[in-house]
Amino acid sequence: MNIVTKIAYLLVIIGALNWGLVGVFNFDLVAMIFGAGSLLSRIVYSLVGLSGVYLILDYIKRKA
């Protein structure tokens, strides 16, 4: 597993934990740390989303 894949997994896990906190406790950890709607929080959310897309494509590639 290369470093990009490891980083993608880490970011997806962070995103999943954050959404779990939002769903259960209505608490957005990323927004609390970086500020709701701030540039940094938007970057984190974007990186989590891109990581998810990367892992989907990586999964499809491995299955082919």
mmCIF file of the N, C-alpha and C atoms, coordinates in Angstrom:
data_MODEL
# 
_entry.id   MODEL 
# 
loop_
_atom_site.group_PDB 
_atom_site.id 
_atom_site.type_symbol 
_atom_site.label_atom_id 
_atom_site.label_alt_id 
_atom_site.label_comp_id 
_atom_site.label_asym_id 
_atom_site.label_entity_id 
_atom_site.label_seq_id 
_atom_site.pdbx_PDB_ins_code 
_atom_site.Cartn_x 
_atom_site.Cartn_y 
_atom_site.Cartn_z 
_atom_site.occupancy 
_atom_site.B_iso_or_equiv 
_atom_site.pdbx_formal_charge 
_atom_site.auth_seq_id 
_atom_site.auth_comp_id 
_atom_site.auth_asym_id 
_atom_site.auth_atom_id 
_atom_site.pdbx_PDB_model_num 
ATOM 1   N N  . MET A 1 1  ? 0.862   -1.179 0.000   1.00 0.00 ? 1  MET A N  1 
ATOM 2   C CA . MET A 1 1  ? 0.000   0.000  0.000   1.00 0.00 ? 1  MET A CA 1 
ATOM 3   C C  . MET A 1 1  ? 0.907   1.241  0.000   1.00 0.00 ? 1  MET A C  1 
ATOM 4   N N  . ASN A 1 2  ? 0.682   2.134  -0.955  1.00 0.00 ? 2  ASN A N  1 
ATOM 5   C CA . ASN A 1 2  ? 1.541   3.313  -1.044  1.00 0.00 ? 2  ASN A CA 1 
ATOM 6   C C  . ASN A 1 2  ? 1.081   4.414  -0.066  1.00 0.00 ? 2  ASN A C  1 
ATOM 7   N N  . ILE A 1 3  ? 1.874   5.444  0.053   1.00 0.00 ? 3  ILE A N  1 
ATOM 8   C CA . ILE A 1 3  ? 1.625   6.509  1.026   1.00 0.00 ? 3  ILE A CA 1 
ATOM 9   C C  . ILE A 1 3  ? 0.344   7.281  0.715   1.00 0.00 ? 3  ILE A C  1 
ATOM 10  N N  . VAL A 1 4  ? 0.039   7.470  -0.578  1.00 0.00 ? 4  VAL A N  1 
ATOM 11  C CA . VAL A 1 4  ? -1.183  8.199  -0.948  1.00 0.00 ? 4  VAL A CA 1 
ATOM 12  C C  . VAL A 1 4  ? -2.416  7.430  -0.481  1.00 0.00 ? 4  VAL A C  1 
ATOM 13  N N  . THR A 1 5  ? -2.395  6.125  -0.646  1.00 0.00 ? 5  THR A N  1 
ATOM 14  C CA . THR A 1 5  ? -3.513  5.299  -0.204  1.00 0.00 ? 5  THR A CA 1 
ATOM 15  C C  . THR A 1 5  ? -3.651  5.343  1.310   1.00 0.00 ? 5  THR A C  1 
ATOM 16  N N  . LYS A 1 6  ? -2.540  5.299  2.024   1.00 0.00 ? 6  LYS A N  1 
ATOM 17  C CA . LYS A 1 6  ? -2.580  5.372  3.491   1.00 0.00 ? 6  LYS A CA 1 
ATOM 18  C C  . LYS A 1 6  ? -3.166  6.710  3.953   1.00 0.00 ? 6  LYS A C  1 
ATOM 19  N N  . ILE A 1 7  ? -2.760  7.794  3.314   1.00 0.00 ? 7  ILE A N  1 
ATOM 20  C CA . ILE A 1 7  ? -3.292  9.116  3.663   1.00 0.00 ? 7  ILE A CA 1 
ATOM 21  C C  . ILE A 1 7  ? -4.783  9.179  3.348   1.00 0.00 ? 7  ILE A C  1 
ATOM 22  N N  . ALA A 1 8  ? -5.176  8.598  2.222   1.00 0.00 ? 8  ALA A N  1 
ATOM 23  C CA . ALA A 1 8  ? -6.590  8.587  1.846   1.00 0.00 ? 8  ALA A CA 1 
ATOM 24  C C  . ALA A 1 8  ? -7.414  7.828  2.889   1.00 0.00 ? 8  ALA A C  1 
ATOM 25  N N  . TYR A 1 9  ? -6.917  6.665  3.322   1.00 0.00 ? 9  TYR A N  1 
ATOM 26  C CA . TYR A 1 9  ? -7.619  5.916  4.365   1.00 0.00 ? 9  TYR A CA 1 
ATOM 27  C C  . TYR A 1 9  ? -7.739  6.737  5.650   1.00 0.00 ? 9  TYR A C  1 
ATOM 28  N N  . LEU A 1 10 ? -6.662  7.389  6.043   1.00 0.00 ? 10 LEU A N  1 
ATOM 29  C CA . LEU A 1 10 ? -6.684  8.206  7.256   1.00 0.00 ? 10 LEU A CA 1 
ATOM 30  C C  . LEU A 1 10 ? -7.725  9.321  7.149   1.00 0.00 ? 10 LEU A C  1 
ATOM 31  N N  . LEU A 1 11 ? -7.756  10.013 6.022   1.00 0.00 ? 11 LEU A N  1 
ATOM 32  C CA . LEU A 1 11 ? -8.712  11.101 5.842   1.00 0.00 ? 11 LEU A CA 1 
ATOM 33  C C  . LEU A 1 11 ? -10.156 10.600 5.807   1.00 0.00 ? 11 LEU A C  1 
ATOM 34  N N  . VAL A 1 12 ? -10.377 9.450  5.184   1.00 0.00 ? 12 VAL A N  1 
ATOM 35  C CA . VAL A 1 12 ? -11.725 8.894  5.155   1.00 0.00 ? 12 VAL A CA 1 
ATOM 36  C C  . VAL A 1 12 ? -12.163 8.478  6.559   1.00 0.00 ? 12 VAL A C  1 
ATOM 37  N N  . ILE A 1 13 ? -11.261 7.924  7.345   1.00 0.00 ? 13 ILE A N  1 
ATOM 38  C CA . ILE A 1 13 ? -11.594 7.561  8.731   1.00 0.00 ? 13 ILE A CA 1 
ATOM 39  C C  . ILE A 1 13 ? -11.916 8.812  9.538   1.00 0.00 ? 13 ILE A C  1 
ATOM 40  N N  . ILE A 1 14 ? -11.130 9.866  9.378   1.00 0.00 ? 14 ILE A N  1 
ATOM 41  C CA . ILE A 1 14 ? -11.411 11.127 10.076  1.00 0.00 ? 14 ILE A CA 1 
ATOM 42  C C  . ILE A 1 14 ? -12.781 11.655 9.676   1.00 0.00 ? 14 ILE A C  1 
ATOM 43  N N  . GLY A 1 15 ? -13.081 11.608 8.380   1.00 0.00 ? 15 GLY A N  1 
ATOM 44  C CA . GLY A 1 15 ? -14.385 12.065 7.905   1.00 0.00 ? 15 GLY A CA 1 
ATOM 45  C C  . GLY A 1 15 ? -15.521 11.227 8.459   1.00 0.00 ? 15 GLY A C  1 
ATOM 46  N N  . ALA A 1 16 ? -15.330 9.915  8.498   1.00 0.00 ? 16 ALA A N  1 
ATOM 47  C CA . ALA A 1 16 ? -16.372 9.037  9.033   1.00 0.00 ? 16 ALA A CA 1 
ATOM 48  C C  . ALA A 1 16 ? -16.609 9.305  10.516  1.00 0.00 ? 16 ALA A C  1 
ATOM 49  N N  . LEU A 1 17 ? -15.545 9.484  11.272  1.00 0.00 ? 17 LEU A N  1 
ATOM 50  C CA . LEU A 1 17 ? -15.704 9.795  12.697  1.00 0.00 ? 17 LEU A CA 1 
ATOM 51  C C  . LEU A 1 17 ? -16.396 11.137 12.898  1.00 0.00 ? 17 LEU A C  1 
ATOM 52  N N  . ASN A 1 18 ? -16.040 12.116 12.082  1.00 0.00 ? 18 ASN A N  1 
ATOM 53  C CA . ASN A 1 18 ? -16.681 13.425 12.185  1.00 0.00 ? 18 ASN A CA 1 
ATOM 54  C C  . ASN A 1 18 ? -18.172 13.319 11.887  1.00 0.00 ? 18 ASN A C  1 
ATOM 55  N N  . TRP A 1 19 ? -18.541 12.588 10.815  1.00 0.00 ? 19 TRP A N  1 
ATOM 56  C CA . TRP A 1 19 ? -19.963 12.431 10.491  1.00 0.00 ? 19 TRP A CA 1 
ATOM 57  C C  . TRP A 1 19 ? -20.690 11.629 11.561  1.00 0.00 ? 19 TRP A C  1 
ATOM 58  N N  . GLY A 1 20 ? -19.995 10.681 12.183  1.00 0.00 ? 20 GLY A N  1 
ATOM 59  C CA . GLY A 1 20 ? -20.591 9.962  13.306  1.00 0.00 ? 20 GLY A CA 1 
ATOM 60  C C  . GLY A 1 20 ? -20.901 10.896 14.461  1.00 0.00 ? 20 GLY A C  1 
ATOM 61  N N  . LEU A 1 21 ? -19.979 11.802 14.749  1.00 0.00 ? 21 LEU A N  1 
ATOM 62  C CA . LEU A 1 21 ? -20.214 12.793 15.806  1.00 0.00 ? 21 LEU A CA 1 
ATOM 63  C C  . LEU A 1 21 ? -21.373 13.715 15.444  1.00 0.00 ? 21 LEU A C  1 
ATOM 64  N N  . VAL A 1 22 ? -21.453 14.103 14.184  1.00 0.00 ? 22 VAL A N  1 
ATOM 65  C CA . VAL A 1 22 ? -22.556 14.960 13.743  1.00 0.00 ? 22 VAL A CA 1 
ATOM 66  C C  . VAL A 1 22 ? -23.882 14.220 13.897  1.00 0.00 ? 22 VAL A C  1 
ATOM 67  N N  . GLY A 1 23 ? -23.915 12.967 13.485  1.00 0.00 ? 23 GLY A N  1 
ATOM 68  C CA . GLY A 1 23 ? -25.151 12.199 13.540  1.00 0.00 ? 23 GLY A CA 1 
ATOM 69  C C  . GLY A 1 23 ? -25.622 11.890 14.942  1.00 0.00 ? 23 GLY A C  1 
ATOM 70  N N  . VAL A 1 24 ? -24.699 11.548 15.828  1.00 0.00 ? 24 VAL A N  1 
ATOM 71  C CA . VAL A 1 24 ? -25.075 11.116 17.176  1.00 0.00 ? 24 VAL A CA 1 
ATOM 72  C C  . VAL A 1 24 ? -25.210 12.297 18.138  1.00 0.00 ? 24 VAL A C  1 
ATOM 73  N N  . PHE A 1 25 ? -24.268 13.236 18.068  1.00 0.00 ? 25 PHE A N  1 
ATOM 74  C CA . PHE A 1 25 ? -24.223 14.315 19.055  1.00 0.00 ? 25 PHE A CA 1 
ATOM 75  C C  . PHE A 1 25 ? -24.485 15.708 18.475  1.00 0.00 ? 25 PHE A C  1 
ATOM 76  N N  . ASN A 1 26 ? -24.718 15.792 17.151  1.00 0.00 ? 26 ASN A N  1 
ATOM 77  C CA . ASN A 1 26 ? -24.879 17.085 16.486  1.00 0.00 ? 26 ASN A CA 1 
ATOM 78  C C  . ASN A 1 26 ? -23.663 17.982 16.758  1.00 0.00 ? 26 ASN A C  1 
ATOM 79  N N  . PHE A 1 27 ? -22.471 17.382 16.684  1.00 0.00 ? 27 PHE A N  1 
ATOM 80  C CA . PHE A 1 27 ? -21.226 18.073 16.987  1.00 0.00 ? 27 PHE A CA 1 
ATOM 81  C C  . PHE A 1 27 ? -20.263 17.890 15.821  1.00 0.00 ? 27 PHE A C  1 
ATOM 82  N N  . ASP A 1 28 ? -19.905 18.966 15.154  1.00 0.00 ? 28 ASP A N  1 
ATOM 83  C CA . ASP A 1 28 ? -18.996 18.939 14.013  1.00 0.00 ? 28 ASP A CA 1 
ATOM 84  C C  . ASP A 1 28 ? -17.597 19.314 14.497  1.00 0.00 ? 28 ASP A C  1 
ATOM 85  N N  . LEU A 1 29 ? -16.745 18.305 14.680  1.00 0.00 ? 29 LEU A N  1 
ATOM 86  C CA . LEU A 1 29 ? -15.407 18.518 15.216  1.00 0.00 ? 29 LEU A CA 1 
ATOM 87  C C  . LEU A 1 29 ? -14.546 19.367 14.280  1.00 0.00 ? 29 LEU A C  1 
ATOM 88  N N  . VAL A 1 30 ? -14.646 19.123 12.973  1.00 0.00 ? 30 VAL A N  1 
ATOM 89  C CA . VAL A 1 30 ? -13.848 19.890 12.010  1.00 0.00 ? 30 VAL A CA 1 
ATOM 90  C C  . VAL A 1 30 ? -14.220 21.366 12.081  1.00 0.00 ? 30 VAL A C  1 
ATOM 91  N N  . ALA A 1 31 ? -15.517 21.654 12.119  1.00 0.00 ? 31 ALA A N  1 
ATOM 92  C CA . ALA A 1 31 ? -15.964 23.052 12.211  1.00 0.00 ? 31 ALA A CA 1 
ATOM 93  C C  . ALA A 1 31 ? -15.543 23.669 13.542  1.00 0.00 ? 31 ALA A C  1 
ATOM 94  N N  . MET A 1 32 ? -15.544 22.880 14.612  1.00 0.00 ? 32 MET A N  1 
ATOM 95  C CA . MET A 1 32 ? -15.137 23.411 15.908  1.00 0.00 ? 32 MET A CA 1 
ATOM 96  C C  . MET A 1 32 ? -13.641 23.754 15.908  1.00 0.00 ? 32 MET A C  1 
ATOM 97  N N  . ILE A 1 33 ? -12.832 22.919 15.271  1.00 0.00 ? 33 ILE A N  1 
ATOM 98  C CA . ILE A 1 33 ? -11.382 23.151 15.257  1.00 0.00 ? 33 ILE A CA 1 
ATOM 99  C C  . ILE A 1 33 ? -11.011 24.289 14.315  1.00 0.00 ? 33 ILE A C  1 
ATOM 100 N N  . PHE A 1 34 ? -11.568 24.292 13.100  1.00 0.00 ? 34 PHE A N  1 
ATOM 101 C CA . PHE A 1 34 ? -11.148 25.244 12.078  1.00 0.00 ? 34 PHE A CA 1 
ATOM 102 C C  . PHE A 1 34 ? -12.121 26.398 11.847  1.00 0.00 ? 34 PHE A C  1 
ATOM 103 N N  . GLY A 1 35 ? -13.309 26.323 12.434  1.00 0.00 ? 35 GLY A N  1 
ATOM 104 C CA . GLY A 1 35 ? -14.312 27.352 12.239  1.00 0.00 ? 35 GLY A CA 1 
ATOM 105 C C  . GLY A 1 35 ? -15.313 26.942 11.173  1.00 0.00 ? 35 GLY A C  1 
ATOM 106 N N  . ALA A 1 36 ? -16.580 27.129 11.477  1.00 0.00 ? 36 ALA A N  1 
ATOM 107 C CA . ALA A 1 36 ? -17.638 26.734 10.542  1.00 0.00 ? 36 ALA A CA 1 
ATOM 108 C C  . ALA A 1 36 ? -17.549 27.576 9.269   1.00 0.00 ? 36 ALA A C  1 
ATOM 109 N N  . GLY A 1 37 ? -17.458 26.913 8.136   1.00 0.00 ? 37 GLY A N  1 
ATOM 110 C CA . GLY A 1 37 ? -17.407 27.605 6.856   1.00 0.00 ? 37 GLY A CA 1 
ATOM 111 C C  . GLY A 1 37 ? -16.082 28.258 6.537   1.00 0.00 ? 37 GLY A C  1 
ATOM 112 N N  . SER A 1 38 ? -15.057 28.032 7.367   1.00 0.00 ? 38 SER A N  1 
ATOM 113 C CA . SER A 1 38 ? -13.758 28.654 7.105   1.00 0.00 ? 38 SER A CA 1 
ATOM 114 C C  . SER A 1 38 ? -13.058 27.954 5.938   1.00 0.00 ? 38 SER A C  1 
ATOM 115 N N  . LEU A 1 39 ? -12.062 28.603 5.415   1.00 0.00 ? 39 LEU A N  1 
ATOM 116 C CA . LEU A 1 39 ? -11.303 28.039 4.307   1.00 0.00 ? 39 LEU A CA 1 
ATOM 117 C C  . LEU A 1 39 ? -10.657 26.716 4.718   1.00 0.00 ? 39 LEU A C  1 
ATOM 118 N N  . LEU A 1 40 ? -10.097 26.649 5.913   1.00 0.00 ? 40 LEU A N  1 
ATOM 119 C CA . LEU A 1 40 ? -9.446  25.420 6.359   1.00 0.00 ? 40 LEU A CA 1 
ATOM 120 C C  . LEU A 1 40 ? -10.432 24.266 6.500   1.00 0.00 ? 40 LEU A C  1 
ATOM 121 N N  . SER A 1 41 ? -11.612 24.533 7.041   1.00 0.00 ? 41 SER A N  1 
ATOM 122 C CA . SER A 1 41 ? -12.596 23.454 7.169   1.00 0.00 ? 41 SER A CA 1 
ATOM 123 C C  . SER A 1 41 ? -13.056 22.993 5.786   1.00 0.00 ? 41 SER A C  1 
ATOM 124 N N  . ARG A 1 42 ? -13.203 23.910 4.859   1.00 0.00 ? 42 ARG A N  1 
ATOM 125 C CA . ARG A 1 42 ? -13.589 23.532 3.497   1.00 0.00 ? 42 ARG A CA 1 
ATOM 126 C C  . ARG A 1 42 ? -12.497 22.706 2.836   1.00 0.00 ? 42 ARG A C  1 
ATOM 127 N N  . ILE A 1 43 ? -11.242 23.016 3.116   1.00 0.00 ? 43 ILE A N  1 
ATOM 128 C CA . ILE A 1 43 ? -10.129 22.225 2.582   1.00 0.00 ? 43 ILE A CA 1 
ATOM 129 C C  . ILE A 1 43 ? -10.163 20.815 3.157   1.00 0.00 ? 43 ILE A C  1 
ATOM 130 N N  . VAL A 1 44 ? -10.386 20.707 4.468   1.00 0.00 ? 44 VAL A N  1 
ATOM 131 C CA . VAL A 1 44 ? -10.462 19.379 5.102   1.00 0.00 ? 44 VAL A CA 1 
ATOM 132 C C  . VAL A 1 44 ? -11.601 18.574 4.492   1.00 0.00 ? 44 VAL A C  1 
ATOM 133 N N  . TYR A 1 45 ? -12.791 19.177 4.387   1.00 0.00 ? 45 TYR A N  1 
ATOM 134 C CA . TYR A 1 45 ? -13.933 18.472 3.812   1.00 0.00 ? 45 TYR A CA 1 
ATOM 135 C C  . TYR A 1 45 ? -13.641 18.051 2.368   1.00 0.00 ? 45 TYR A C  1 
ATOM 136 N N  . SER A 1 46 ? -12.998 18.910 1.600   1.00 0.00 ? 46 SER A N  1 
ATOM 137 C CA . SER A 1 46 ? -12.661 18.592 0.208   1.00 0.00 ? 46 SER A CA 1 
ATOM 138 C C  . SER A 1 46 ? -11.672 17.445 0.128   1.00 0.00 ? 46 SER A C  1 
ATOM 139 N N  . LEU A 1 47 ? -10.666 17.457 0.994   1.00 0.00 ? 47 LEU A N  1 
ATOM 140 C CA . LEU A 1 47 ? -9.679  16.379 1.003   1.00 0.00 ? 47 LEU A CA 1 
ATOM 141 C C  . LEU A 1 47 ? -10.307 15.048 1.401   1.00 0.00 ? 47 LEU A C  1 
ATOM 142 N N  . VAL A 1 48 ? -11.236 15.082 2.350   1.00 0.00 ? 48 VAL A N  1 
ATOM 143 C CA . VAL A 1 48 ? -11.945 13.856 2.746   1.00 0.00 ? 48 VAL A CA 1 
ATOM 144 C C  . VAL A 1 48 ? -12.753 13.324 1.567   1.00 0.00 ? 48 VAL A C  1 
ATOM 145 N N  . GLY A 1 49 ? -13.462 14.200 0.875   1.00 0.00 ? 49 GLY A N  1 
ATOM 146 C CA . GLY A 1 49 ? -14.244 13.784 -0.287  1.00 0.00 ? 49 GLY A CA 1 
ATOM 147 C C  . GLY A 1 49 ? -13.382 13.239 -1.407  1.00 0.00 ? 49 GLY A C  1 
ATOM 148 N N  . LEU A 1 50 ? -12.286 13.918 -1.702  1.00 0.00 ? 50 LEU A N  1 
ATOM 149 C CA . LEU A 1 50 ? -11.371 13.440 -2.736  1.00 0.00 ? 50 LEU A CA 1 
ATOM 150 C C  . LEU A 1 50 ? -10.750 12.101 -2.354  1.00 0.00 ? 50 LEU A C  1 
ATOM 151 N N  . SER A 1 51 ? -10.487 11.918 -1.074  1.00 0.00 ? 51 SER A N  1 
ATOM 152 C CA . SER A 1 51 ? -9.945  10.645 -0.606  1.00 0.00 ? 51 SER A CA 1 
ATOM 153 C C  . SER A 1 51 ? -10.938 9.519  -0.826  1.00 0.00 ? 51 SER A C  1 
ATOM 154 N N  . GLY A 1 52 ? -12.209 9.799  -0.582  1.00 0.00 ? 52 GLY A N  1 
ATOM 155 C CA . GLY A 1 52 ? -13.242 8.796  -0.833  1.00 0.00 ? 52 GLY A CA 1 
ATOM 156 C C  . GLY A 1 52 ? -13.302 8.405  -2.290  1.00 0.00 ? 52 GLY A C  1 
ATOM 157 N N  . VAL A 1 53 ? -13.251 9.391  -3.173  1.00 0.00 ? 53 VAL A N  1 
ATOM 158 C CA . VAL A 1 53 ? -13.259 9.117  -4.616  1.00 0.00 ? 53 VAL A CA 1 
ATOM 159 C C  . VAL A 1 53 ? -12.023 8.315  -5.001  1.00 0.00 ? 53 VAL A C  1 
ATOM 160 N N  . TYR A 1 54 ? -10.875 8.700  -4.473  1.00 0.00 ? 54 TYR A N  1 
ATOM 161 C CA . TYR A 1 54 ? -9.632  7.987  -4.761  1.00 0.00 ? 54 TYR A CA 1 
ATOM 162 C C  . TYR A 1 54 ? -9.733  6.521  -4.334  1.00 0.00 ? 54 TYR A C  1 
ATOM 163 N N  . LEU A 1 55 ? -10.278 6.273  -3.141  1.00 0.00 ? 55 LEU A N  1 
ATOM 164 C CA . LEU A 1 55 ? -10.377 4.896  -2.654  1.00 0.00 ? 55 LEU A CA 1 
ATOM 165 C C  . LEU A 1 55 ? -11.382 4.079  -3.464  1.00 0.00 ? 55 LEU A C  1 
ATOM 166 N N  . ILE A 1 56 ? -12.451 4.706  -3.925  1.00 0.00 ? 56 ILE A N  1 
ATOM 167 C CA . ILE A 1 56 ? -13.402 4.007  -4.802  1.00 0.00 ? 56 ILE A CA 1 
ATOM 168 C C  . ILE A 1 56 ? -12.706 3.603  -6.098  1.00 0.00 ? 56 ILE A C  1 
ATOM 169 N N  . LEU A 1 57 ? -11.989 4.533  -6.707  1.00 0.00 ? 57 LEU A N  1 
ATOM 170 C CA . LEU A 1 57 ? -11.281 4.239  -7.956  1.00 0.00 ? 57 LEU A CA 1 
ATOM 171 C C  . LEU A 1 57 ? -10.189 3.193  -7.739  1.00 0.00 ? 57 LEU A C  1 
ATOM 172 N N  . ASP A 1 58 ? -9.499  3.268  -6.611  1.00 0.00 ? 58 ASP A N  1 
ATOM 173 C CA . ASP A 1 58 ? -8.479  2.281  -6.276  1.00 0.00 ? 58 ASP A CA 1 
ATOM 174 C C  . ASP A 1 58 ? -9.099  0.897  -6.111  1.00 0.00 ? 58 ASP A C  1 
ATOM 175 N N  . TYR A 1 59 ? -10.249 0.832  -5.492  1.00 0.00 ? 59 TYR A N  1 
ATOM 176 C CA . TYR A 1 59 ? -10.964 -0.440 -5.311  1.00 0.00 ? 59 TYR A CA 1 
ATOM 177 C C  . TYR A 1 59 ? -11.364 -1.023 -6.665  1.00 0.00 ? 59 TYR A C  1 
ATOM 178 N N  . ILE A 1 60 ? -11.907 -0.191 -7.535  1.00 0.00 ? 60 ILE A N  1 
ATOM 179 C CA . ILE A 1 60 ? -12.319 -0.650 -8.871  1.00 0.00 ? 60 ILE A CA 1 
ATOM 180 C C  . ILE A 1 60 ? -11.108 -1.153 -9.645  1.00 0.00 ? 60 ILE A C  1 
ATOM 181 N N  . LYS A 1 61 ? -10.005 -0.433 -9.539  1.00 0.00 ? 61 LYS A N  1 
ATOM 182 C CA . LYS A 1 61 ? -8.781  -0.823 -10.243 1.00 0.00 ? 61 LYS A CA 1 
ATOM 183 C C  . LYS A 1 61 ? -8.282  -2.184 -9.738  1.00 0.00 ? 61 LYS A C  1 
ATOM 184 N N  . ARG A 1 62 ? -8.350  -2.406 -8.445  1.00 0.00 ? 62 ARG A N  1 
ATOM 185 C CA . ARG A 1 62 ? -7.868  -3.674 -7.885  1.00 0.00 ? 62 ARG A CA 1 
ATOM 186 C C  . ARG A 1 62 ? -8.781  -4.840 -8.261  1.00 0.00 ? 62 ARG A C  1 
ATOM 187 N N  . LYS A 1 63 ? -10.068 -4.568 -8.437  1.00 0.00 ? 63 LYS A N  1 
ATOM 188 C CA . LYS A 1 63 ? -11.023 -5.625 -8.793  1.00 0.00 ? 63 LYS A CA 1 
ATOM 189 C C  . LYS A 1 63 ? -10.909 -6.023 -10.265 1.00 0.00 ? 63 LYS A C  1 
ATOM 190 N N  . ALA A 1 64 ? -10.390 -5.117 -11.094 1.00 0.00 ? 64 ALA A N  1 
ATOM 191 C CA . ALA A 1 64 ? -10.329 -5.382 -12.546 1.00 0.00 ? 64 ALA A CA 1 
ATOM 192 C C  . ALA A 1 64 ? -9.233  -6.358 -12.903 1.00 0.00 ? 64 ALA A C  1 
# 
